[in-house]
Structure formats: structure tokens, C-alpha cells
Amino acid sequence: MPRPGDIDLTDSGVTPERLEAALKLDRVEMLHEVEDQADFFRRLAPTLPRELALEREVLLARLRRL
């Protein structure tokens, strides 16, 4: 994810504060959202590409470790 200073805001009308707010992630909220996907992923399991399931597991691991 880009850091706020990595994005040129010239002539965008976006203030650095608004950009920072837009890029901010709430780890706890995101963890709940990904955990809530468990049933959906289980129902898709027979046809879900293994790579997608692995990406979700990696994301969960990262969120739990933070």
C-alpha cells in the first residue's frame, strides 16, 4: 500500500489529511471482515482456486499477528 507521501496530490483537490484518512486501515475491523468470509469460502471450496484460499489464509495470519 502506498504511503501518503508517495502520492502526488498536486491539482487533485485532496488534502494530505483526507488521503491519510482514506488509506488508514482498522486492523480489528478488517480481521472481523475476513473472518466473516469463512462460511462463504467454505461454500465455494469445491470450485475455489487454491491460490485464493491461500491468499485469504495469509491475510488472516498477517492481521492476527499485528
C-alpha positions as CSV (number, residue, x, y, z in Angstrom):
1,M,0.0,0.0,0.0
2,P,1.4,3.4,-0.8
3,R,2.3,5.8,1.9
4,P,0.6,9.2,1.9
5,G,3.9,10.9,0.8
6,D,4.2,8.5,-2.2
7,I,1.1,10.0,-3.9
8,D,1.3,13.3,-5.8
9,L,-1.7,15.4,-4.7
10,T,-0.9,18.3,-6.9
11,D,-4.2,19.7,-8.5
12,S,-6.2,16.8,-7.1
13,G,-8.1,18.8,-4.6
14,V,-7.3,16.2,-2.0
15,T,-5.6,17.3,1.2
16,P,-2.9,15.2,2.8
17,E,-5.2,14.7,5.8
18,R,-8.0,13.3,3.6
19,L,-5.6,11.0,1.8
20,E,-4.3,9.7,5.1
21,A,-7.8,9.0,6.3
22,A,-8.7,7.2,3.1
23,L,-5.6,5.0,3.3
24,K,-6.0,4.2,7.0
25,L,-6.9,0.6,7.9
26,D,-8.6,-0.6,11.0
27,R,-6.9,-3.9,11.7
28,V,-9.6,-5.2,14.1
29,E,-12.4,-4.3,11.7
30,M,-10.5,-5.9,8.7
31,L,-9.8,-9.0,10.8
32,H,-13.6,-9.4,11.6
33,E,-14.5,-8.9,7.9
34,V,-12.0,-11.5,6.7
35,E,-13.2,-13.9,9.5
36,D,-16.8,-13.4,8.4
37,Q,-15.9,-14.6,4.9
38,A,-15.2,-18.1,6.3
39,D,-18.6,-19.6,5.5
40,F,-18.6,-18.1,2.0
41,F,-15.2,-19.5,1.3
42,R,-16.3,-22.9,2.6
43,R,-19.3,-23.0,0.3
44,L,-17.0,-22.1,-2.6
45,A,-14.3,-24.6,-1.7
46,P,-15.1,-27.2,-4.3
47,T,-14.6,-24.7,-7.2
48,L,-12.4,-22.1,-5.5
49,P,-8.9,-21.8,-6.8
50,R,-6.4,-22.9,-4.1
51,E,-4.5,-19.7,-4.6
52,L,-7.4,-17.6,-3.5
53,A,-7.9,-19.7,-0.3
54,L,-4.2,-19.4,0.4
55,E,-4.3,-15.6,-0.1
56,R,-7.1,-15.4,2.5
57,E,-5.2,-17.5,4.9
58,V,-2.0,-15.4,4.6
59,L,-4.1,-12.2,5.1
60,L,-5.7,-13.7,8.2
61,A,-2.2,-14.7,9.6
62,R,-0.9,-11.2,9.0
63,L,-3.9,-9.5,10.6
64,R,-3.7,-11.8,13.7
65,R,0.0,-11.2,14.1
66,L,-0.3,-7.4,14.1
